[in-house]
Amino acid sequence: MRKLLGLALFALLGGAWAQRVVFLSTQLRPIEEAQKVRQVILKDFPGQVQFVPEDYPVWLNRVLAEAQTGRGTVGVLGGLHGDFPPLASRGLLESLDGLFARLKGRGFPLSFVELGKLGTREQLYIPWMQATYVMVAHKEALRYLPQGADLNALTYEDLKNWAKAIYEATGQRRLGFPAGPGGLIHRFLQGYLYPSYTGSQVRRFKSPEAEAMWRDFQELWRYVNPRSTAYEFMQEPLLSGEVWIAWDHAARLKDALVQRPQDFVAFPAPAGPKGRGFMPVVAGLAIPKTAPDKRAAEALIDYLTRPEVQLLTLKEVGFFPVVQVAYGEDLPQGIRLLAQAVSAQASAQDALPSLLPVGLGDKGGEFNKVYRDTFTRIVIRGENVRRALDLEAQNLARILRETGAPCWPPDTPSQGSCPVE
C-alpha cells in the first residue's frame, strides 16, 4: 500500500524524473548510517536519490559555489538547525510555505516549526528528526511522587519535593545528574534550567531571575546523590539503583530502558516560571534556490517526514520522530518509552526549545566551561550567588565578543554579538 501511494504521488508530481535528487546532508555521515539511509530508509521512495553525506564546511561550500555559478545539482539539504543560517542570511533557501501547508497535518511540534523559519516569516526548512535529553525514573520512585503532580508536566518545585520525599522516607539522595568530567551537566544548565527560569540561555545569565534560579537549584541539590559529580552516563547509576531519578541525553539513558524496560519510566524535563526549557538537537530539510527539480525535492521531503518513514529512521539510525506517530509493538519497549517521552517533551504546550550554541567556532568548550564553573562555584562550593554570576558573566561576555556570535533561540536576535545582561 505504501508503494502504491508513493507511486500515485510520483505520478501527480509529473512522472519519472530525468535525474536523481541529490540529497546533501551533514547528518548520518558514518558509513553504517549512510548505508542504512540508502538501502533501507530510501528504499520505498518512488524515484532515484543520491545521498551525499558531507562535513559541514564541504556541505556549505558546495551550496555557496552552486549559488555563485547559478548551476545547481543539489535538490535537498539535510542539516542541523545551526547549519542553515549562513544560507538563509544570503537568501539561498526556497520558501517551503506551500509544502508545509500540505504537510502540517502530520503534527510537527509548533516550537520546531517556528525554528524552521530561521527568524523570518517563511518556512525555510521542514523539521526532519531530533535527538534530545529527557528524564528517567525507577518505578520504585513513583510511590513518592507528590500528590497532584503529573509525571508528564512536572515543575522544578515538583522535582524538588519528589526527591525530598524519597530522602525523608529512605534516608537516600536518589536524584542524579551527570556532573562528572565527561557528563553533560552544562547542557542541562544551558538548555533546561536557564530557559525554564529566565527564558534565556545567554542574555539573562546574571539577571535577578537567574539569581533566584541558582538559589532554587542549591535547595534541590540537597537531595541529589553526592556521587553525581563523578557520573558521566546516567544509565549506569540507574541500573545499579544508586539513583532513582535522572536527567541525561537519551543516548546515555538508553541502555537502562532497553535492558530493563519493565523497571523504568521516561518523561519530559520539568518546567519553570518561563516554560518547559529543553534542548532539542533538531535536524531539518531545506531546498536551495538552485535546486534543478523542486517538485522532486518536495516529494523527497514529503517522503522523509511520513510517519512510517520517521519510525523507520528511529529504528535504523536512532533519531526520534518530529511528527505524530503510533509506536508499534515492533519497536523495542525501551526505545518506545524514550520516544514517547521525547515526543511529549517537544509537543508540550509550554515547550521552550533552546538550541545548541551557534557561531562559537573553537570557543565552544570555553562557553561550556563558564556554565560548569558557575555550577561549581554556587552549588558545590557554596559561593555567593550574585558574586559568582557577576564574575562568570565577564568570561561569558568575553567569549561572545571574541566570536561575534549573535544570539540564538530562546534568546531574542541581536545585532552583533549576543549581549550578557
Number of C-alpha atoms within 10 A of each C-alpha: 6 10 12 11 11 17 18 13 16 19 12 10 14 10 14 13 15 9 14 18 24 21 21 23 22 20 19 20 16 10 10 11 16 18 14 16 19 14 11 14 22 21 14 15 18 22 20 17 20 15 20 19 22 17 11 15 10 12 19 18 11 17 21 19 12 17 18 11 9 12 12 19 20 24 26 24 28 27 24 20 22 18 20 23 17 12 16 18 12 10 13 19 21 18 19 19 16 11 16 21 10 10 17 14 10 15 13 22 21 15 16 25 19 18 22 25 18 20 17 12 11 15 23 31 31 29 29 26 25 21 20 18 26 27 22 27 21 22 15 12 19 16 11 17 18 17 9 7 14 11 18 15 18 17 20 21 14 20 21 20 18 23 26 24 19 22 18 12 9 10 11 17 23 26 29 26 27 26 22 15 12 11 20 23 24 21 23 24 20 25 27 28 27 25 32 30 24 27 27 27 27 26 20 21 25 22 17 11 17 22 20 15 21 21 16 14 18 17 13 19 19 16 23 22 18 16 16 20 17 14 22 20 22 29 24 16 20 24 19 10 11 16 25 25 29 25 26 26 21 24 16 18 25 19 18 21 26 17 12 12 20 12 13 22 20 28 23 27 32 24 25 22 15 17 21 29 34 30 22 23 18 24 26 27 28 26 25 26 19 22 25 18 20 17 16 26 25 21 19 22 24 17 20 21 23 19 19 17 20 23 24 21 23 19 16 15 15 18 23 25 27 30 23 16 18 11 17 10 8 8 15 14 18 21 21 21 21 27 26 18 23 26 21 18 28 26 20 17 14 17 23 28 26 25 22 20 20 16 19 17 10 9 14 15 10 14 19 18 16 20 22 19 15 23 24 16 18 20 20 14 10 12 15 13 21 16 13 19 23 15 13 19 22 13 15 21 19 15 20 22 14 11 17 15 20 19 24 22 22 20 20 14 13 13 10 13 18 23 20 19 12
